[in-house]
Structure formats: structure tokens, C-alpha cells
Amino acid sequence: MSALKSQTDQQLALELKDLRKSFGKTEIIRGISLAVEPGQRIAIIGPNGAGKSTLFNLISGRFAPTSGQVLLDGHAIQGKKPYEINRMGLSRSFQITNIFPKLSVFENLRCGVLWSLGYKYTFLKFLANLDDANARAEELMAMIKLDKKHDVLAINLTYAEQRALEIGITIAGGARVILLDEPTAGMSRSETSRFISLIKEVTVGKTLLTVEHDMGVVFGLADKIAVVVYGEVIAFDVPEAVRADQRVQEAYLGSSVADAQGQGH
Amino acid sequence: MITTLHRQPKPVGHGRFWVWSLFAALLAVVPLVFTSSLSHTILSQMGIAIIVCLSYNMLLGQGGMLSFGHAVYSGLGAFIAIHVLNAVTEGKFPLPVSLIPLAGGLAGLVTALLLGWVTTKKSATTFAMITLGVGELVWAMSLMFPEFFGGEGGISGNRVTGPKPLGITFGPQIQLYYLIAVYTFVCTGLMFAFTRTPLGRMLNAVRDNPERVEFVGYDTQKVRYLSFVIAAFFAGISGGLAALNFEIVTSEVVSGYRSGAYLLFTFLGGATFFFGPIIGAVLMILAFVLLSEFTKAWLLYLGLLFLFMVMFAPGGFASLIMMNVRVAAFGKLKPLLGHYAALLVTGLLAFAGVAAMIEMLYHLQLDAALGSQLRFMGMQLNAAAPATWIAAVAVTLAGLMVFELARRRFSVKWGDTQESIEKEIKRREAL
């Protein structure tokens, strides 16, 4: 029985089991359970303050959950340090751009690559001789279309370029599960649509969870949508079903669903 | 004036090889040009200071770790080195004198292995406070254990001991200088190499954004800890060389005062560039050895310079140099030279006025018995006469006024130059 159970667990890329988080007496995440299969693209939506970012922080190890479990490929990761979780194959981006401002674009990406290629804390090898790390960083730079900005310090990039770099660092280590926290925050509409196709390109074959506000983006990108309201998942289904869900409409979506439908058809 | 470099500076062709060759040649030739024994003393101390300031900058510039206790590691290195030297003299420990600095380095390394884990637990302010605490702790210990630290008299030794290969005794200062020069060159090379390794680069990343580093798989404390230990190793080597150089080590070498000097001069030289601390180290020895001979108010001048740099050139002398190198690379330096001359002349005028007042004040406070006359820049000043003071104030004010005018004109010109360089870069990128 238990063998059978662990087998089914391993088929999931990420699983949350009754995850809870309290800050003081306030419970922000109130028992979230979620099962994500490998290769799925999940969008997490919900009103401001619903706990979407907190959820990401719990999964990625920024905070430890008060109770509950997070399983990455069947291994419990709740309460582990962010770097431990990252080494196990989960990587995340941030809502507020979180890059290495005084390093060049290339160096930013190389920093994201080093651990996954096994270079760890070595000071007995020259970076310039690490052919695999350098090739990988170059490849990433081309993927996020910053190859012309090789030596530009990250602080001097435009906002959209910094957001792209943010994604680049996130995928650099080759993590299987990628968490993107509002990747298109602060972007114009045209930038957003270009950016979404970029995200699709660079996360091919990966399991993707993304927090997103833009409904057009959500319905275009996601295989499944999880709706978080007041720290609970009130719906988790394919976009059409979520769109039709009465509770979701009442709780949150309202007119934005109509908007998205109007644009979509 | 305050501006950052847009791009990461790139080495050009074989430029790096020539820079290192020049550095080696400089270390070799300088004592042949300046042959007085004072110069050799100064040059030896500069080598020692270069190593310790570069090691300090591994923390400050490369790791964003503001340490107030770096002298703990250079100082304990010095103490172990002098004890080892004495053991060699007594025949208890067969080690060539030329390798004793390594014993100092090892002492710094072991000390940092023990104290570093706690110290590097946190970054930023917490880190600074812990280094301050550890510094005070060791300083207090230096008074508590006179057997090891030698009490007020310190521990002395004699470097002319042990085997003498090729007749090298390290008795003459020049022989010791060349030993120091070799260590300086090798340590500088190794510390530069460190900046080109995965750990060195992740240390920069930890400085820039420790949180993100945790999300690319690295334990920030481990990055800080390992770098801290390596920095302490080089600091210890510098301490070991100092022990050989002075043949006496007093508890002053572990003091907060010494740590503060490392911080101040590393900052002045420029923490954002690898070579900045070398400039800082040279300035440190010039200030300690020469400026202190020249005027009793030298610490005050140093403080003024520090203030001035913090306000106008927070990247230190190194960043001033590199910004102008960039301007020169775009062929736009020539029109600025006139402005620099104007800044220099007006600045010196204002400084002359301020310095006259400082010197008169010091003279009145400390040398009143010698009368009210003092020599200042070849002039006889009467510190008691109101006229002298009025003149000094007038010179200061006039100097400040013309300096401000020159600064404004320069600032406009500088802004234009930077703007045109940015445009040029954009144009080249578009090609």
C-alpha cells in the first residue's frame, strides 16, 4: 500500500498538503493542497493580499510553513533553506526585480549556472576556463535576447530587460520546477505579450507555476488555474472550468473574466 | 562627478600581462631609485600595507563586509610570526626566516576558521558589530596575557638567524625589502586570481544581493566564511612580514585603531576596483611615516581628506582614475584638463587658508612656549596677530569661492562629456 502511494507521489512534480502559515495570530495560508504534474503550467490568481506571494515564499523556502507539507518530486522540502531547495531542482523569480545590480548580464547568468554545474565554492579554478558554465551563460543570454548586452551592468538595463534577466537567472540552474512571481508586473501590454511568449519558450518541458494578474496572460499561458482567496484554493481546474465556476466569479473574477472572454473571442 | 561605469571594464589584449610585468618591475626597481634607508623602510612598509589592504578589500569591496576588526588577523599573524622567529633563534623550530610570514598567514587562517563562522553569520550591520566585538575581545586579551602578547613592551625578536642561503641574512633592510616585494607580488597575484574564481564571483553576488544568491543554490554564510578565512590568511602573511620588518610586535597591532586605518585607507584608495587598496596602502604609509613628521595635525588633515572623498568620490582614488581612463578612451580628456588645473589651483588656495589656520591653532595649543611665530609654506606667520588670522580667513573664503565656481563649470562640462560618451556607446551598440 505504502509502496503504491509513494509511486503515485513520485509522479507529481510538486505537491502541497494542507499547507498553513501564520504570522503572529493571523493565518495567511489556511490549508492549501495542490497537486502539480510534471510539465504542467499552473497559473495562480487571486485578489491582492490573498496569499499568492506568501505561498511562493513557503514553497521556495523563504519562509518555513507553520504546518503542512511541500513535496518536490516526492521529497519533503518544507522548512529547508532556499539554497537546499534550489539544489533539489526548484527555482523561483521575484515580483520585485531581484538581480545582481553591479555585475554584468553575463556574470549574472553565470552566477545562476555555477552551482548546478558542480563548481560550488571552489577557488582553485578560473571562471574563464569553465567552458560549460560560460557556454551555458551565453546560451541563456541568447534565449532571453540580451546577447548584445553581454558586459552591461544589470543596473543599467531597461526595466523589461531586467525582468528578462530575472527569468534568465531563474532558469539558469536547469531547475525542473519554476516559480514565477508576477513576471510581467509593471510591463506595458505589448511588452507583456512578447514576454509571455519568451516565458513559454524558455520553460519548455518544465513544470511552471506563475502568479499573474493579467487575465489575458493567464488564459493564454496556463494549463490549469488555481484561484487563491483568503489563503485557500477555492478552485483548481482547466481555464474553461475555472471561468465557468460560480464561486470564482463571485469571489474574485467578476468583470475581468468577461473582459478576457471578450478579447479571446 | 558621481557616476558609475556603465559597463564592466574589460582587459584589452595582452594588457593584463603588461600590467603585471610593470608591477613586478616597479617593485624591483623602486629601491634602486630611492636608495636612502628611509625610502627602504617606507617601501618595505608599503609592501606590507598593500597585502593587508588588498586582503581587507576582499571583505569590503568584493564581499560588502564592513569589518572593524581586520587587525585581529594581521596582528595575531604578527605575534605568531615573532614567536616562531624566536623559536627559530633558540633552535627549537627549523624554519627558514623567509618562510616565517607563512606561519603568520597560517595563524590568521586558523584564527579566522575559529572566529569567522560566528562573524559571518550575518551580513551588513550585524557583521560590522560582531567584528567590532571580536576586535575588542582580542584587544582586551592582549592586555590580559602578557606572556603571549608581551604586555606594554611587546615581543621582540631578531630576524638575522637560522641558515643563510646565498649569504642572505635579511639583516640589511634592502634584503628584507626584496623578500617583502616577492610576497607582495605573489599575494597580489593570488588575491587577483581569487576574484576570477567561482567563489570570488559568488562573493560579489553575495555583496550585491545575498537573498538572490540563496535562490541560485549558494549558502551565503559559507561564501562569506570561506572568503573571510582566505582574507585572514593574507592579512596574517602581512602581519608576519611586519614582524620581520620591525623585529618587534606590540599589542597595538591588534587594536581597533589599526583596523580603522585599514578601513580608512582601503576606502580612500577605492574599494570598487581591485587595485584601489594598493593606492590606499601607499597613501597609508606616506601619511603614517611622512605626513606625521611634517605636521602634528596630520590626523586632522587625514580626516578632512576622508570627508572630502566620501562626499565627492565615494569610489576612492581608483574610481577617479578609472572614470578618467574611460573619458580618455573616448578621446575626450583633453578639454577637461583645463578644468582640472583650475580645480587644483583653487582647491590648493582654499586648502592653504584652512591649513594656515589649523597650523596656527596647533602652534598656539601645543608649542606656545616657542612664541607665536611659526613657519608655514616658507612664510613666517604670527599666530597671535589678528591680521594673520584675518588674512587666513580671507584666503580660505576666496579659495572656496573660486573653487566652487570652478567646480560648477567642471560639473557641467563633466556631465556633457559623460552624456556624449553614453551616446557614443549607444551608437556603437546599434551597429
Interface residues (C-beta under 8 A of the other chain):
Chain A: S60 G61 K81 P82 Y83 N86 R87 S91 R92 F94 N98 I99 F100 P101 K102 L103 S104 E107 R110 C111 G112 L114 W115 S116 Y119 K120 Y121 T122 F123 L124 K125 F126 L127 A128 L130 K148 D151 V152 L153 I155 N156 I169 A172 G173
Chain B: T4 L5 H6 R7 Q8 K10 A193 F194 R196 T197 P198 L199 G200 R201 M202 N204 A205 R207 D208 N209 E211 R212 V213 E214 F215 V216 G217 Y218 D219 K222 V223 L226 I230 E429
